[in-house]
Amino acid sequence: MAPGAEPYISYPQFDDAESILSTVVPIQVAYEGFGSAGFQVAVLNSIVAGAFAGILAAGVLTLDALPSIVTGVGGMILAFLLQGLFGAAMGKRIERAMEVRFPRP
């Protein structure tokens, strides 16, 4: 590869997980992940799951307003945590299955 072309290449020279993640997901500070598409989708999914749990608690279980709201908020938090755990597990699974052909020296 021409030495002058390297700044214009969007993927790393090496294909190990650390090299790929540092290029594709260059998060420097922990709060930068809040702007990612995955985080926003997880928040929206959690809101829908929490609303469903609250409506289910109010309708089927015939709870009053406050217990239904608490159930909805609890369902939202639980859904968000489960999505985070699932995402972390999938990331580790993909990393284990990935064949590294050009490891970082």
C-alpha positions as CSV (number, residue, x, y, z in Angstrom):
1,M,0.0,0.0,0.0
2,A,1.2,3.5,-0.8
3,P,2.4,5.2,2.5
4,G,0.4,8.4,1.7
5,A,-2.9,6.5,1.4
6,E,-3.0,5.1,4.9
7,P,-4.8,8.1,6.5
8,Y,-7.7,7.6,4.1
9,I,-8.2,3.9,4.9
10,S,-11.1,3.6,7.3
11,Y,-10.2,0.1,8.7
12,P,-7.1,-1.0,10.6
13,Q,-4.2,-2.9,9.1
14,F,-4.7,-5.7,11.6
15,D,-7.8,-7.8,12.2
16,D,-7.7,-8.6,15.9
17,A,-10.7,-7.5,18.0
18,E,-8.8,-4.7,19.7
19,S,-7.6,-3.1,16.5
20,I,-11.1,-3.3,14.9
21,L,-12.9,-1.9,17.9
22,S,-10.4,1.0,18.3
23,T,-11.1,2.0,14.7
24,V,-14.8,1.3,14.2
25,V,-15.9,2.3,17.8
26,P,-13.4,4.9,18.9
27,I,-14.9,5.7,22.3
28,Q,-12.4,7.6,24.4
29,V,-14.6,8.4,27.4
30,A,-17.4,6.2,28.9
31,Y,-20.2,8.7,28.2
32,E,-19.5,8.8,24.5
33,G,-21.3,5.5,24.2
34,F,-24.6,7.3,25.1
35,G,-24.7,8.8,21.6
36,S,-24.3,5.5,19.8
37,A,-27.2,4.0,17.8
38,G,-27.1,0.8,19.9
39,F,-27.7,2.7,23.1
40,Q,-30.6,4.7,21.6
41,V,-32.2,1.5,20.3
42,A,-31.8,-0.1,23.7
43,V,-33.4,2.9,25.4
44,L,-36.4,2.9,23.0
45,N,-36.8,-0.9,23.4
46,S,-36.7,-0.4,27.2
47,I,-39.4,2.3,27.1
48,V,-41.7,0.1,25.1
49,A,-41.1,-2.8,27.4
50,G,-41.7,-0.7,30.5
51,A,-44.9,0.8,29.0
52,F,-46.1,-2.7,28.2
53,A,-45.3,-3.9,31.7
54,G,-47.2,-1.0,33.2
55,I,-50.2,-1.4,31.0
56,L,-50.2,-5.1,31.7
57,A,-50.1,-4.5,35.4
58,A,-52.9,-2.0,35.3
59,G,-55.1,-4.0,32.9
60,V,-54.6,-7.6,33.7
61,L,-53.5,-7.4,37.3
62,T,-55.9,-4.5,38.0
63,L,-53.3,-2.6,40.1
64,D,-53.8,1.1,41.0
65,A,-51.8,3.8,39.3
66,L,-48.7,4.0,41.5
67,P,-48.0,0.2,41.5
68,S,-48.5,0.2,37.7
69,I,-46.1,3.0,37.3
70,V,-43.5,1.3,39.5
71,T,-44.0,-1.9,37.6
72,G,-43.5,-0.1,34.3
73,V,-40.3,1.7,35.5
74,G,-39.0,-1.6,36.9
75,G,-39.8,-3.3,33.6
76,M,-38.0,-0.6,31.7
77,I,-34.8,-0.9,33.9
78,L,-34.9,-4.7,33.7
79,A,-35.2,-4.6,29.9
80,F,-32.4,-2.2,29.6
81,L,-30.1,-4.3,31.8
82,L,-31.0,-7.5,30.0
83,Q,-30.2,-5.8,26.6
84,G,-26.8,-4.7,27.9
85,L,-26.0,-8.2,29.2
86,F,-27.1,-9.7,25.9
87,G,-25.0,-7.3,23.9
88,A,-21.9,-8.0,26.0
89,A,-22.4,-11.8,25.7
90,M,-22.8,-11.5,21.9
91,G,-19.7,-9.3,21.6
92,K,-17.7,-11.9,23.5
93,R,-19.1,-14.7,21.4
94,I,-18.3,-13.0,18.2
95,E,-14.8,-12.2,19.4
96,R,-14.2,-15.9,20.4
97,A,-15.4,-17.1,17.0
98,M,-13.4,-14.5,15.0
99,E,-10.4,-15.9,13.1
100,V,-7.4,-13.5,13.3
101,R,-5.3,-13.6,10.2
102,F,-3.3,-10.4,10.6
103,P,-2.7,-10.0,14.4
104,R,-1.2,-6.8,15.8
105,P,2.6,-7.3,16.3
